[in-house]
């Protein structure tokens, strides 16, 4: 999973192809719980580019997108939002996969 480096890079990812942004933070225990299975999820959905956004580094993006709970996911295709799985609740591998499957 690529780590977002700049707001400009966010805009580029959002505009090109299929991208799923994962919002988290280093201090978030629920975010650590999902880390072990994220590589498998990425491998199962090669049509998407997965990008990690640290909410503390990019709080303006989070506010703009109404991401107030983490971990959260927002998917885009060519600038259009496909769907969002945004809440403060802990997420399971199955819930994340169900969200991605619902985008098709």
SEBAFI-733238 format. One record per residue (C-alpha): residue number from 1; x, y, z. Coordinates in steps of 0.1 Angstrom, whole numbers. Each point is the difference from the previous one (the first is absolute). Example, Ala and Ser with C-alpha at 12.3 -4.5 7.8 and 13.67 -1.06 7.14 Angstrom:
BEGIN
{seq:1&u:123&v:-45&w:78} .
{seq:2&u:14&v:34&w:-7} .
***
This chain:
BEGIN
{seq:1&u:0&v:0&w:0} .
{seq:2&u:14&v:34&w:-10} .
{seq:3&u:1&v:28&w:26} .
{seq:4&u:-14&v:33&w:-11} .
{seq:5&u:27&v:27&w:-2} .
{seq:6&u:-18&v:31&w:-10} .
{seq:7&u:-34&v:15&w:-7} .
{seq:8&u:10&v:3&w:-37} .
{seq:9&u:7&v:-38&w:0} .
{seq:10&u:-35&v:-6&w:16} .
{seq:11&u:-16&v:19&w:-29} .
{seq:12&u:20&v:-20&w:-26} .
{seq:13&u:-10&v:-33&w:16} .
{seq:14&u:-36&v:11&w:3} .
{seq:15&u:-2&v:9&w:-37} .
{seq:16&u:18&v:-30&w:-15} .
{seq:17&u:-14&v:-35&w:-2} .
{seq:18&u:-15&v:-18&w:30} .
{seq:19&u:14&v:10&w:34} .
{seq:20&u:-9&v:-10&w:35} .
{seq:21&u:12&v:24&w:27} .
{seq:22&u:4&v:-14&w:35} .
{seq:23&u:0&v:26&w:27} .
{seq:24&u:18&v:-9&w:33} .
{seq:25&u:24&v:13&w:26} .
{seq:26&u:30&v:-14&w:19} .
{seq:27&u:-18&v:3&w:33} .
{seq:28&u:-31&v:-18&w:-11} .
{seq:29&u:-3&v:-36&w:15} .
{seq:30&u:-28&v:-10&w:-24} .
{seq:31&u:22&v:10&w:-29} .
{seq:32&u:28&v:-24&w:13} .
{seq:33&u:-25&v:-28&w:2} .
{seq:34&u:-7&v:0&w:-38} .
{seq:35&u:37&v:5&w:-11} .
{seq:36&u:9&v:-37&w:-1} .
{seq:37&u:-27&v:-9&w:-26} .
{seq:38&u:3&v:32&w:-22} .
{seq:39&u:26&v:-15&w:-23} .
{seq:40&u:-23&v:-30&w:-7} .
{seq:41&u:-29&v:24&w:-8} .
{seq:42&u:22&v:20&w:-24} .
{seq:43&u:11&v:-32&w:-17} .
{seq:44&u:-37&v:-11&w:-4} .
{seq:45&u:-10&v:33&w:-17} .
{seq:46&u:28&v:8&w:-24} .
{seq:47&u:-23&v:23&w:-20} .
{seq:48&u:3&v:26&w:28} .
{seq:49&u:29&v:21&w:11} .
{seq:50&u:1&v:1&w:38} .
{seq:51&u:12&v:32&w:17} .
{seq:52&u:5&v:5&w:37} .
{seq:53&u:-8&v:35&w:14} .
{seq:54&u:12&v:9&w:34} .
{seq:55&u:-29&v:21&w:14} .
{seq:56&u:24&v:20&w:22} .
{seq:57&u:22&v:10&w:-30} .
{seq:58&u:-30&v:8&w:-22} .
{seq:59&u:-27&v:12&w:23} .
{seq:60&u:-12&v:25&w:-27} .
{seq:61&u:-8&v:-28&w:-24} .
{seq:62&u:-18&v:-19&w:28} .
{seq:63&u:-21&v:31&w:8} .
{seq:64&u:-8&v:6&w:-37} .
{seq:65&u:-12&v:-36&w:-4} .
{seq:66&u:-18&v:-3&w:34} .
{seq:67&u:23&v:-27&w:13} .
{seq:68&u:-2&v:4&w:37} .
{seq:69&u:4&v:-37&w:10} .
{seq:70&u:28&v:-23&w:-8} .
{seq:71&u:8&v:-24&w:-14} .
{seq:72&u:-21&v:10&w:-30} .
{seq:73&u:1&v:-7&w:-37} .
{seq:74&u:-12&v:21&w:-30} .
{seq:75&u:2&v:-13&w:-36} .
{seq:76&u:2&v:22&w:-32} .
{seq:77&u:1&v:-7&w:-37} .
{seq:78&u:12&v:27&w:-23} .
{seq:79&u:-10&v:28&w:25} .
{seq:80&u:-34&v:-14&w:9} .
{seq:81&u:-7&v:-14&w:34} .
{seq:82&u:-10&v:-37&w:-3} .
{seq:83&u:-8&v:-6&w:37} .
{seq:84&u:11&v:5&w:36} .
{seq:85&u:4&v:-21&w:31} .
{seq:86&u:5&v:28&w:25} .
{seq:87&u:-6&v:-5&w:37} .
{seq:88&u:19&v:-1&w:33} .
{seq:89&u:-8&v:-37&w:4} .
{seq:90&u:26&v:-28&w:-2} .
{seq:91&u:-2&v:-17&w:-33} .
{seq:92&u:5&v:-37&w:-9} .
{seq:93&u:16&v:-14&w:-31} .
{seq:94&u:-34&v:-13&w:-11} .
{seq:95&u:-16&v:35&w:4} .
{seq:96&u:27&v:16&w:-20} .
{seq:97&u:-3&v:-26&w:-28} .
{seq:98&u:-38&v:4&w:0} .
{seq:99&u:5&v:37&w:-4} .
{seq:100&u:24&v:-4&w:-29} .
{seq:101&u:-23&v:-26&w:-16} .
{seq:102&u:-29&v:24&w:2} .
{seq:103&u:19&v:25&w:-22} .
{seq:104&u:-3&v:-22&w:-31} .
***
